[in-house]
Amino acid sequence: MGAMLSEIPQGFSPHHLIRELEIKRGEVEALQEVVRLLAPKIRDTALLVSVASILRSRFGVQRMAYIHTFTPDHAPRLSYFHNFPSISQEALREAITYTVTSVPHPDSFLEHMGVEIVMPLGRFIGPTSRVRIVEPRAWWLLGQFATTEEEKANDLLYLEIIGILITVYLENTFFQEQQRQAEILRLQQQAYEQEIALASRIQRRILSTANPAVHPRLDIATFHSPHQGIGGDLFDFIRLDEKRVLFYIGDVSGKGISAALVMSNLQGHIQSLAELNIPLPVLLEQLHRRLLQLYGDDDTGFVTLFLGLLELQESGAILHYFNAAHPPPLLIRKGSVHALPANLTMLGISIPGQPPLSSLTPTRLVLYPNDLFLAYTDGLIEQTNPAGQNLGIEYLMNSLASSPPPDAATLIAQVRQILDNFKENVPLEDDTSLVACHLL
């Protein structure tokens, strides 16, 4: 039943009610348009351009800017502005200090820009439902958007709702992208770790080819511990014939994948050259040239290498060797320990005036039965202890002289124990390889 005439308030105007209804309908339609924009996945800028167009057409907003902190370092970012002359960094820093909708402070950067209202957008944190303090995530900067205070107050309500809608959407999009990037990085890291693990297994297999049974007169033992799963240490024993065994130990400069690539290439090259049965100086020259090709003119890598040829005889053996800047191997004979110092510079670096390596004569050393030979990479003697001291070659020699090992395996175990006792709880700092050979 309709209302009685006496219940109709005085001054009631149906035309005014219809006009108010049309205004509200327009505001609701504006909200609907914004919500529809949020459905498809569009870029931030395109969304803000579309929303700004709605605000201009529906609310007459002539000047506007949108600032947010959805950045990895949470620094304020200006994502959109229209019809302001400019927005300085000082104005951005000033805008993000507002936690309630406010008129800019007198004589501030924002006021000089023509900003009439600064509106923080984010999650309301109280203290009450009537006191609207916001934990800001973004900010509207508004200017020239209403002709009367009543219209301005009414429009601000809808501008705030629209601003919160797009802020929630953009913040969620940002977090989703961050999570997506984090997942991509996790998968990439996982794939990288799997590649490293595979490369490490392959490298261990390569180094395990240093056959302990290469010759019945030689008792051989080895140890290898890469610093980063894979490394640049290389060693091997290659039987050339009944009386000759080629062996080497080397260290590629650097660590990780790059060093491992050079190591693998160099190891294969040595194997190929050894099968050609070429003289030791020529083999060394070929290795040097190969390294110059690998590193080229732009890289400064190098390799230290001890390269030896054992000629086995009934009464012992003759060792012919080159030591290209490698840490001195040790000869252990009847309780005494002797170092075999370097007699060449490192390989892979051209030195003006240096004679061809193929023209050099290797050093000759006579070995006797029960002699023990220890070669190692610099990860052993450069390892530090908790006091920051290096293990050093003198400490190693003195430790071995005080308790001479009887065979190759015992020598390796003894050196590892010396290393562990010295470094205590300090982790290994470099690739560490040990090669022991006992002449039977």
Buried (B, 14 or more C-beta within 10 A) or exposed (E): EEEEEEEEEEEEEEEEEEEEEEEEEEBEEBBEBBEEBBEEEBEBEEBBEBBBEBBBEBBEBBBBBBBBBBEEEEEBBBBBBBBBEEBEEEBBEBBBEBBEBEEBEEEBBBBEBBBBBBBBBBEEEEEEEEEBEBEBBBBBBBBEBBEEEEBBEBBBEBBBBBBBBBBBBBBEBBEEEEEEEEEEEEEEEEEEEEEBEEBBEEBEEBBEEBBBEBBEBBBBBBBBBBBBBBBBBBBBBBBBEEEBBBBBBBBBBBBBBBBBBBBBBBBEBBBEBBEEEBEBBBBBBBBBBBBBEBBEEEEEBBBBBBBBBBBBEEEBBBBBBBBBBBBBBBBBBEEEBEBBEBEBBBBBBEEEEEEEBBEBEBBEBEBEEBBBBBBBBBBBBBBEBEEEEBBBBEBBBEBBEEEBBEBBBBBBBBBBEBBEEBBEEEEBEBBBBBBBBBBE
